[in-house]
Amino acid sequence: MAFQFFRREAAVAVPEVKASATGPVVAMQSAGRVVWSPRDTGSLTRTGFAGNPVGFRCVKMIAEAAAALPVVLQDRVQRYDVHPMLELVQRPNPVQGRAELFEALFAQLLLTGNCYVEAVGGDAGVPVELHVLRSDRMSLVPGNDGWPVAYDYTVNGRKHRFDVTGAVPLICHIRNFHPQDDHYGFSAMQAAAQAVDVHNSASRWSKALLDNAARPSGAIVYKGAEGQGSLSTDQYDRLVSEMESHHQGARNAGRPMLLEGGLDWKPMGFSPSDMEFQKTKESAAREIALAFGVPPMLLGIPGDATFSNYQEANRAFYRLTVLPLVSKVTARVSDWLSGFAGAPLDLRPDLDQVPALSGERDAQWRRVSEADFLTDAEKRAMLGLPALSEGGVDAG
């Protein structure tokens, strides 16, 4: 009989109650859980690039430095001074030059992990124009075998499909490595997302502290002489008015508070010194710079002693971040454009014209030139130069 209590009687009608389907989910939420910003492309771009000075400067530095590198075009025989592909790269479309096109391309790759270049008029020979398309508007259409067969570009509900099943596709898709995605790349901004949230939250907290500095986190506790614990209406209104006029706002920051008899201040939060607020913000800034591969010294972030001087940090920035990015992108673009030209061509950065690497380049040239056991052809190959013609001069 003891278990009869747990049995549901069939005759008892269960009253119908209308409630939201998401009510149980909301009711089970826990307080104090960390809230991170969304990880979609649009949100990351707004919070990490448009809304964060460190992320903005990292992307801007890398994209501008990479786009400013001069490029050379060559094949196995010669280096070209004049070539339709060089002319196309120098003037890719009527509104952009080479630096502007590549800056947009590198920035898209850093922000989204993907970049897309469209070829216009590439039916016969080298395309007439090149355009960088926004990654957040592009979606890949996989075929039955998993390989892409088309790309959909959507703007304001209108969609244009690029078919890439031909011999030479009109879209060149360059992406970063992503361990969990077969079609889209992983961006540096995604890796830095948590540090960006911490840095942005610290900035908002600092602004709120300035706006409301004279009303610190705490409570004014009243205890009358005879033990009463509540103020009268007039006393309460006067206390609130004094707090707002004399102790709230940036102009009143640091003003001492005078409490009359019976009033006691009970702090309820940590002070900025207890939280090591500035160190937390600088640590988040270093993490953002680390994700993008920019030495914090170049960003003016204090407390970083990885490099002995600015010149060494700048050389590491080009060697470890800029050059690998440019080499990867130009190799992919030249391979794609070679399909239009019908001949294998190599578009690469001209390392001889990078001021930050001049010392390394001089040392390399000196070592190679002094190696008597190498032939001239081997020396030129080690230096990345094309082979000499039969006449003993560069065929270009």
C-alpha positions in Angstrom: 0.0 0.0 0.0 2.9 2.3 0.5 3.6 2.4 -3.2 0.0 3.4 -4.1 1.1 7.0 -3.5 3.4 6.9 -6.5 0.8 5.4 -8.9 -1.1 7.8 -11.2 -4.8 7.3 -11.0 -6.3 7.0 -14.5 -9.5 8.7 -13.4 -7.7 11.9 -12.3 -7.6 14.4 -15.1 -4.3 16.3 -15.5 -5.1 20.0 -15.9 -3.8 21.6 -19.1 -1.3 24.4 -18.6 0.0 26.5 -21.5 3.7 27.3 -21.2 6.6 28.2 -23.4 8.5 25.2 -24.7 11.8 27.0 -23.7 10.6 27.6 -20.1 12.4 24.6 -18.6 15.6 25.6 -20.4 15.4 29.2 -19.0 14.5 27.9 -15.5 17.6 25.6 -15.4 20.1 28.3 -16.3 22.9 28.9 -13.8 24.0 32.2 -12.5 27.6 33.3 -12.9 28.4 31.4 -16.0 31.0 32.9 -18.3 29.3 34.5 -21.4 31.4 34.6 -24.6 30.6 36.5 -27.7 29.2 34.6 -30.7 31.8 32.8 -32.9 30.3 33.4 -36.3 32.2 35.4 -38.9 30.2 38.6 -38.6 30.3 38.8 -34.8 34.1 38.0 -34.7 34.7 40.8 -37.2 32.7 43.3 -35.2 34.2 42.4 -31.8 37.7 41.5 -32.8 38.5 43.9 -35.6 36.0 46.8 -35.6 35.7 46.9 -31.9 39.1 45.9 -30.6 42.2 48.1 -31.2 44.7 45.2 -30.7 42.9 42.9 -33.2 42.5 45.8 -35.6 46.2 46.7 -35.4 47.3 43.0 -35.8 45.2 42.5 -38.9 46.2 45.9 -40.4 49.9 45.3 -39.8 50.0 41.9 -41.3 47.8 42.7 -44.3 49.6 46.0 -45.1 53.1 44.5 -44.7 52.2 41.5 -46.8 50.5 43.5 -49.5 53.5 45.9 -49.7 56.0 43.2 -50.6 57.1 43.4 -54.2 56.5 40.2 -56.2 58.4 38.7 -59.2 57.2 36.4 -61.9 59.4 33.6 -63.3 59.4 30.1 -64.6 62.2 27.6 -64.8 64.0 29.5 -67.6 63.6 33.2 -67.0 62.3 36.0 -64.8 59.8 38.2 -66.6 59.9 42.0 -66.5 56.8 42.2 -68.8 54.1 39.6 -68.8 50.3 39.7 -69.0 50.0 38.1 -65.6 52.3 40.8 -64.1 50.1 43.5 -65.7 47.0 41.8 -64.3 48.5 41.7 -60.8 49.6 45.3 -60.9 46.2 46.5 -62.1 43.7 43.8 -61.1 40.5 45.9 -61.6 39.5 49.5 -62.3 39.2 50.5 -58.6 42.1 48.6 -57.0 45.8 48.3 -57.4 48.0 45.4 -56.5 48.5 46.5 -52.9 44.8 47.1 -52.3 43.7 43.8 -53.8 46.2 41.8 -51.7 45.5 43.7 -48.6 41.8 42.8 -48.8 42.8 39.2 -49.6 45.1 38.9 -46.7 42.7 40.6 -44.3 39.9 38.2 -45.3 42.2 35.2 -44.7 43.2 36.5 -41.2 39.6 37.4 -40.2 37.7 34.4 -41.5 40.3 31.8 -42.4 39.1 31.9 -46.1 39.5 34.2 -49.0 38.0 34.1 -52.5 39.3 35.6 -55.7 37.1 35.9 -58.8 38.5 35.9 -62.3 36.5 38.0 -64.8 36.9 37.4 -68.6 39.2 34.4 -68.3 37.8 32.5 -71.3 40.9 33.0 -73.4 44.3 33.5 -71.8 44.9 35.6 -68.6 41.8 37.0 -67.0 40.9 40.7 -67.6 40.1 41.5 -63.9 40.5 40.0 -60.4 38.2 40.7 -57.5 38.3 39.7 -53.9 34.9 38.5 -52.6 33.7 38.7 -49.1 34.1 35.4 -47.2 31.0 35.9 -45.1 28.8 36.0 -48.2 30.3 32.9 -49.8 29.2 29.3 -49.3 30.7 26.1 -50.7 28.5 23.6 -52.5 30.0 20.1 -52.2 29.3 17.4 -54.8 28.5 13.7 -54.2 32.2 12.9 -53.6 32.6 15.8 -51.1 34.7 18.0 -53.4 33.3 21.5 -54.2 31.3 21.8 -57.4 30.2 25.4 -57.0 30.3 28.5 -54.8 27.2 30.5 -53.9 27.6 34.2 -53.3 24.6 35.8 -51.5 23.9 39.5 -51.1 20.5 40.8 -49.8 18.8 37.6 -50.6 20.1 37.4 -54.2 22.4 34.5 -55.0 24.9 34.0 -57.7 26.4 30.6 -58.3 30.0 30.0 -59.6 30.5 26.7 -61.2 33.9 25.3 -60.5 33.7 22.0 -62.4 35.5 23.3 -65.4 39.1 22.9 -66.3 40.0 26.2 -64.7 37.5 27.5 -62.1 36.6 31.2 -62.0 37.0 31.1 -58.2 40.2 30.7 -56.3 39.6 29.5 -52.8 42.5 29.9 -50.3 42.0 28.7 -46.8 43.9 28.1 -43.6 44.2 24.6 -42.1 41.2 23.5 -40.1 41.4 20.2 -38.2 37.6 19.8 -38.0 36.3 21.2 -41.3 36.8 19.8 -44.7 35.8 22.9 -46.7 36.5 26.0 -44.6 39.6 27.3 -42.9 40.3 28.3 -39.3 41.1 31.9 -38.7 43.5 33.6 -36.3 40.6 35.7 -35.1 38.8 32.5 -33.9 41.8 31.5 -31.9 42.0 34.9 -30.3 38.3 35.1 -29.6 38.5 34.5 -25.9 41.3 37.0 -25.4 39.4 39.5 -27.4 36.3 39.1 -25.1 38.5 39.6 -22.1 40.1 42.7 -23.5 36.8 44.2 -24.6 35.2 43.4 -21.2 38.2 45.1 -19.5 37.7 48.2 -21.6 34.0 48.3 -20.9 34.7 47.8 -17.2 37.2 50.7 -17.3 34.7 53.0 -19.0 32.0 52.1 -16.5 34.5 52.7 -13.7 35.2 56.2 -15.1 31.5 57.0 -15.6 30.5 55.7 -12.2 33.7 55.8 -10.3 32.3 57.6 -7.2 29.7 54.9 -6.6 31.8 51.8 -5.9 30.4 48.4 -5.5 29.0 48.2 -1.9 26.1 48.9 0.4 25.3 51.6 2.9 24.0 49.9 6.0 21.8 51.9 8.4 21.5 51.0 12.1 19.9 53.6 14.3 20.8 54.4 17.8 17.8 52.5 19.1 18.3 49.5 16.8 15.9 50.5 14.0 17.1 49.3 10.6 15.2 51.5 8.2 15.3 55.1 7.2 12.4 57.4 6.9 11.2 58.4 3.4 12.8 61.9 3.7 16.1 60.5 4.9 16.2 57.9 2.2 15.5 60.5 -0.6 18.1 62.8 0.8 20.7 60.1 0.9 20.0 59.0 -2.7 20.1 62.6 -3.9 23.5 63.2 -2.2 25.0 60.0 -3.7 23.9 61.0 -7.2 25.0 64.6 -7.0 28.2 64.3 -4.9 29.6 60.8 -5.4 28.5 59.6 -8.9 30.2 60.4 -12.2 33.8 60.8 -13.4 34.2 64.3 -12.0 33.6 63.0 -8.5 36.0 60.1 -8.7 38.0 59.8 -5.4 35.8 62.2 -3.4 35.6 60.9 0.2 32.2 59.9 1.5 30.9 61.4 4.7 28.4 59.2 6.5 26.3 60.4 9.4 25.6 58.5 12.5 24.0 55.1 11.9 25.3 54.7 8.4 28.1 52.3 7.7 29.8 51.4 4.3 30.2 47.8 3.4 32.3 47.1 0.3 31.0 44.3 -1.9 33.5 44.0 -4.7 37.2 44.0 -5.4 39.2 47.1 -6.1 41.1 47.4 -9.4 44.4 46.8 -7.6 43.0 43.6 -6.1 41.9 42.4 -9.5 45.3 43.4 -11.1 43.1 44.9 -13.7 45.7 46.4 -15.9 47.8 43.3 -15.9 44.8 41.3 -17.0 44.2 43.6 -19.9 47.8 43.5 -21.0 47.8 39.7 -20.8 44.8 39.6 -23.0 46.4 41.9 -25.5 49.5 39.7 -25.6 47.4 36.6 -26.3 45.7 38.4 -29.2 49.1 39.4 -30.7 50.3 35.8 -30.1 47.4 34.3 -32.1 48.2 36.6 -35.1 51.9 36.1 -34.8 52.7 39.8 -34.1 55.5 40.5 -31.6 53.8 42.5 -28.7 56.8 44.9 -28.8 55.6 46.1 -32.2 52.2 46.9 -30.8 53.6 48.9 -27.9 52.4 46.4 -25.3 54.6 46.8 -22.2 56.1 43.9 -20.2 57.3 41.9 -23.2 61.0 41.1 -23.3 61.1 38.3 -25.8 63.2 40.4 -28.3 66.2 42.5 -27.3 65.3 45.3 -29.7 62.7 46.6 -32.1 64.8 45.6 -35.2 65.0 42.0 -34.0 61.2 41.9 -33.4 60.5 43.4 -36.8 62.7 40.8 -38.5 60.9 38.0 -36.6 57.6 39.4 -37.6 58.5 39.3 -41.3 60.3 35.9 -41.1 57.7 34.0 -39.1 54.4 35.7 -40.0 54.5 37.8 -43.1 56.6 35.7 -45.5 54.9 32.4 -44.8 51.5 34.0 -45.5 52.7 35.8 -48.7 54.4 32.7 -50.0 51.4 30.5 -49.4 48.9 32.9 -51.0 51.1 33.9 -54.0 51.9 30.2 -54.7 48.1 29.4 -54.8 47.3 32.4 -56.9 50.1 31.7 -59.4 49.1 28.1 -59.7 45.5 29.2 -60.4 46.4 31.8 -62.9 48.8 29.4 -64.6 45.8 27.4 -65.6 44.5 30.4 -67.6 47.9 31.1 -69.1 48.5 27.5 -70.2 52.0 27.5 -68.8 53.4 26.9 -65.3 54.4 30.3 -63.8 55.7 31.1 -60.3 54.6 34.3 -58.6 56.6 34.9 -55.4 57.7 37.7 -53.1 61.0 39.4 -53.9 63.0 38.8 -50.8 65.9 41.0 -52.1 63.6 44.1 -51.6 62.5 43.4 -48.0 64.3 46.0 -45.8 63.7 44.0 -42.7 65.6 41.0 -44.1 68.4 42.8 -45.7 70.9 41.6 -43.2 70.0 38.0 -43.6 69.9 38.3 -47.4 73.4 39.9 -47.5 74.8 37.1 -45.3 73.2 34.4 -47.5 74.5 36.0 -50.7 78.0 36.2 -49.2 77.9 32.5 -48.0 76.7 31.3 -51.4 79.1 33.4 -53.4 82.1 32.2 -51.4 81.2 28.5 -51.8 83.8 27.5 -54.4 82.5 23.9 -54.6 79.1 25.1 -56.1 78.6 25.9 -59.8 77.0 29.1 -60.9 73.8 27.3 -61.8 73.6 25.8 -58.2 74.3 29.2 -56.7 71.5 30.8 -58.7 69.1 27.9 -57.7 69.9 28.4 -54.0 69.2 32.1 -54.3 65.9 31.5 -56.0 67.1 33.0 -59.3 66.2 31.5 -62.7 68.8 29.6 -64.7 71.1 31.3 -67.2 70.6 31.1 -70.9 73.1 29.6 -73.2 74.8 33.0 -73.6 75.6 33.1 -69.9 73.1 35.8 -69.1 69.7 35.8 -67.5 67.1 35.0 -70.1 64.8 37.6 -68.7 
